[in-house]
Amino acid sequence: MLFGRKKLKALNESLAQQSGAQSYWSIVLKQFRKNKLALWSLRMLYVLFFIALFGNFIANEKPLYAKKDGVHLFPVFKEIAVDLGLSKWSPDLIHADWKEMKYESVLRAPIPYSSNRSDLANIYKSPFGKQQVTSNRFRHWLGTDDLGRDVLSGMIHGTRIAMSVGFVVMGIATFIGLLFGAFAGYFGDDRLQLSRGTVLMNLIGLIFAIYYAFIVRAYPIMHGDSLFWELVKSVCLFAFVMLLFNLLAKMLKLIPWLNEKIAVATDLIVMRVIEIMDSVPALFFILAAIPLFRTKSVLNVMILLGIISWPSIARFVRGELVRVRSMNYIEAAQALGFKERRIILRHALPNSLTPVLIAIAFGIASAILSESALSFLGIGVDPSETTWGQLLAKGRTKNTAWWLTVFPGLAIFLTVTIFNLIGEGLTDALDPKQKR
C-alpha cells in the first residue's frame, strides 16, 4: 500500500510537470532555493530586519517594564509613542536616569544601553578589557567609543538606519525609474501622439510648475523643519500647476492648427536625461546639494541618493518595455480599445519587472555603502545619529581602538555581501536558460 501511494504521488507530480501546472514564480522560487549562498543570505536578511524593527527592545537604557511607586510603566513603548508624536513624557520622567532609578520590579532590555547613552566611566574600553561596571549585566560587550557610548547598541541602531537608507533610496529610485522607463520604452519616439496645443501648454506649464513649486519654495524646502513634508507640498503644487495647464490645453483644441497631432520623441528625451544624470558624479552632486540644507539629517541623504539612483532602473524598464510592447497580448489590448494608461499599468509594466528586482537588490547594497561612506566622511548625517560609517570614522582618532574599525566594517561588508548574493541568486533564478 505504501509503495502504491508513493507511485501515485510520483505519477501526479509527473503529470503536473507535463501539463505545466507550476506557475512562473514557483519555478523562480525553486531555482532560487538551489543557490545555497543566496538562500542563507536571505535568512540573514530576515535577522537584520528583525534587529532593525525591534532595535528599541533589544538595546535601550529604558526598561521594557518597570513598577515604581506602585505604578506600572512601559518606558520603551512610551518612547516609541513619543517619537511618533502620539504621547508626551510626564515632567518627572523627561530627564530621568533610567539606569540609576530605584524600582520595585524591573525588566530591562538585553543590552541596557541606548545608542546615545554616555558612560563616562568607560571611555575607549576594549571588549576584552577591564570595565568599570557593577556587574556583567551592564558590560559593554563590543567596547565603547570616545564618549563612552556602547558600540553594540550603536551597531543595532545603525542596522535600522542602514536598512532604512537601502529601501527608502531604492523606493524613490524605483518610482522615478519606472515612470520614465515605462514612458520611454512603451511610447518610443513616435507612438506618443499629442496635439500641438497640449505639447505647448505642457512645456509652458513645466516652466511655471518648476518655478512655483521648487524655486519660489526653495527656502522652506532647504530650511524648513521637515524636508520630507516640504517636498510633498512642492510635488503637490507641481502636479496642480501641470493639471491646470493641461485643462487649458483642452480649450486650445478649438483652434485647428493647435489640435493637429504630432509625435513626441519620448525615448530620445528620457535617454538624454539619463545620460545627463550619469555624467554628473554622485559624490560631487551630494557635496553640492548638502550645504543647501539647514540641518543635517539622514533623510536628506536618502532623498539625494534616491534622486541620483533612478537611471539604472529606468534603463532596465525601458529595455523590457521595448520588448514587451510588440507582444501579442499588448496588440490585442490596443485592438480592444483599452486606454494606454491601462495597458501600461495592468499589462506591460507588470511583465517587465523581472530585471528591476535584480537591480533593486544590487541598488540597496550600493545605497548602504554610499551612506556609510558619507557618514564616514561626516557629510550630510547628523552627528547625534549613530551609523556604521560614523563608528568606523571614530576608529581613525585612536589607532588602538581596533573594535571601532573591525565591528562596523564587518557589518558593512556582511550587509553589502548579503544583498549582492541575493541579487546574484535572483539573476540565476530569473534566467530563462535555467528553467528546464
QUIVENUR-V232025 format. One record per pair of residues at least 6 apart in sequence whose C-alpha atoms are under 8 Angstrom apart, sorted by the first residue. I is the first residue (numbers start at 1). J is the second residue. Records with the same first field share a line. If there is no record, write none. Layout:
I = J / J
//
This chain:
16 = 22
27 = 435
28 = 429 / 430
29 = 429
30 = 429
31 = 428 / 429 / 434 / 435
32 = 38 / 39 / 425 / 426 / 428 / 429
33 = 39
35 = 425
37 = 421
38 = 418 / 421 / 422 / 424 / 425
39 = 422 / 425
41 = 418 / 419 / 421 / 422
42 = 418 / 422
44 = 418
45 = 418
48 = 159 / 163
49 = 163
51 = 58 / 156 / 159 / 160
52 = 156 / 157 / 159 / 160 / 161 / 163
53 = 160
55 = 156 / 157 / 160
56 = 76
57 = 64 / 76 / 109 / 110
58 = 109 / 110 / 111
59 = 109 / 110 / 111 / 112 / 113 / 114 / 115 / 153 / 156
60 = 76 / 109 / 111 / 112 / 113 / 114 / 115 / 153
61 = 98 / 99 / 108 / 109 / 111 / 112 / 113 / 114 / 117
62 = 75 / 76 / 98 / 99 / 108 / 109 / 112 / 113 / 114
63 = 74 / 75 / 76 / 98 / 106 / 107 / 108 / 109 / 112
64 = 74 / 75 / 76 / 77 / 106 / 107 / 108 / 109
65 = 72 / 73 / 74 / 75 / 76 / 106 / 107 / 108
66 = 72 / 73 / 74 / 75 / 103 / 104 / 105 / 106 / 107
67 = 73 / 103 / 104 / 105 / 106
68 = 102 / 103 / 104 / 105
69 = 103 / 104
70 = 104
78 = 87 / 89
81 = 87 / 88
82 = 88 / 89
111 = 138 / 153
112 = 137 / 138
113 = 150 / 153
114 = 150 / 153 / 154
115 = 149 / 150 / 151 / 153 / 154 / 157 / 386
116 = 149 / 154 / 384 / 386
117 = 148 / 149 / 150
118 = 147 / 148 / 149 / 150
119 = 147 / 148 / 149 / 150
120 = 147 / 148
121 = 132 / 148
122 = 131 / 132 / 144 / 148
123 = 144 / 145 / 146 / 147 / 148 / 149
124 = 143 / 144 / 145 / 146 / 147 / 148 / 401
125 = 131 / 143 / 144 / 145 / 148
126 = 142 / 143 / 144 / 401 / 403
127 = 140 / 141 / 142 / 143 / 144 / 403
128 = 141 / 143
131 = 139 / 140
133 = 139
140 = 150 / 151 / 152
141 = 152
142 = 150 / 151 / 152 / 403 / 407
143 = 150 / 151 / 152 / 403
144 = 150 / 151
145 = 151 / 391 / 394 / 404
146 = 394
151 = 391 / 404
154 = 386 / 387 / 388 / 391
155 = 386 / 387 / 388 / 408
157 = 386 / 387
158 = 386 / 387 / 388
159 = 387 / 388
161 = 387
162 = 368 / 371 / 387
163 = 368
165 = 298 / 302 / 367 / 368 / 371
166 = 363 / 364 / 365 / 366 / 367 / 368
167 = 364
168 = 302 / 306
169 = 302 / 303 / 305 / 306 / 309 / 364 / 367
170 = 306 / 309 / 310 / 360 / 363 / 364 / 367
171 = 306
172 = 303 / 306 / 307 / 310
173 = 306 / 307 / 308 / 309 / 310 / 311 / 313
174 = 310 / 313 / 314 / 360
176 = 310 / 314
177 = 310 / 311 / 312 / 313 / 314 / 315 / 317
178 = 313 / 314 / 317
179 = 314
180 = 270 / 314
181 = 270 / 313 / 314 / 315 / 316 / 317 / 318 / 321
182 = 314 / 317 / 318 / 321 / 344 / 349
183 = 266 / 267 / 318
184 = 266 / 267 / 268 / 270 / 271 / 318
185 = 267 / 317 / 318 / 319 / 320 / 321 / 322
186 = 318 / 321 / 322 / 325 / 344
187 = 266 / 267
188 = 265 / 266 / 267 / 268 / 322
189 = 263 / 264 / 265 / 266 / 267 / 268
190 = 263 / 264 / 265 / 266
191 = 263 / 264
192 = 263 / 264 / 265 / 266
193 = 261 / 262 / 263 / 264
194 = 260 / 261 / 262 / 263 / 264
195 = 253 / 258 / 259 / 260 / 261 / 262
196 = 257 / 258 / 259 / 260 / 261 / 262
197 = 249 / 250 / 252 / 253 / 258 / 259
198 = 246 / 249 / 250
201 = 245 / 246 / 248 / 249
202 = 242 / 245 / 246
204 = 245
205 = 241 / 242 / 245
206 = 242
208 = 241
209 = 237 / 238 / 239 / 241 / 242
210 = 238
212 = 237 / 238
213 = 234 / 235 / 237 / 238
214 = 221 / 234
217 = 234
220 = 230
221 = 227 / 230 / 231
222 = 292 / 293 / 294
223 = 293 / 294 / 295
224 = 230 / 294
227 = 299 / 300
228 = 299
252 = 258 / 259
253 = 259
274 = 311
277 = 308 / 311
278 = 311
282 = 308
286 = 301 / 304 / 305
287 = 379
289 = 304
290 = 300 / 379 / 380
295 = 382
296 = 380 / 381 / 382
297 = 380 / 381 / 382
298 = 380 / 381 / 382
300 = 380
301 = 371 / 380 / 381
305 = 367
309 = 363
312 = 359
313 = 356 / 359 / 360
316 = 355 / 356
317 = 352 / 353 / 355 / 356
320 = 352
321 = 348 / 349 / 352
324 = 330 / 348 / 351 / 352
325 = 331 / 348
330 = 343 / 347 / 348
333 = 343
334 = 340 / 343
354 = 430
355 = 427
357 = 426
358 = 423 / 424 / 426 / 427
359 = 423
361 = 419 / 420 / 422 / 423
362 = 419 / 420 / 423
364 = 419
365 = 415 / 416 / 417 / 419 / 420
366 = 416
368 = 412 / 416
369 = 412 / 416
371 = 389
372 = 387 / 388 / 389 / 390 / 412
373 = 389
374 = 380 / 381 / 389
375 = 381 / 387 / 388 / 389 / 390 / 393
376 = 389 / 390 / 391 / 392 / 393
377 = 393
378 = 390
383 = 390
388 = 408 / 409 / 411 / 412
389 = 408
391 = 404 / 405 / 408
392 = 404 / 405 / 408 / 409
393 = 405
394 = 404 / 405
395 = 401 / 402 / 403 / 404 / 405
428 = 434
429 = 435
//
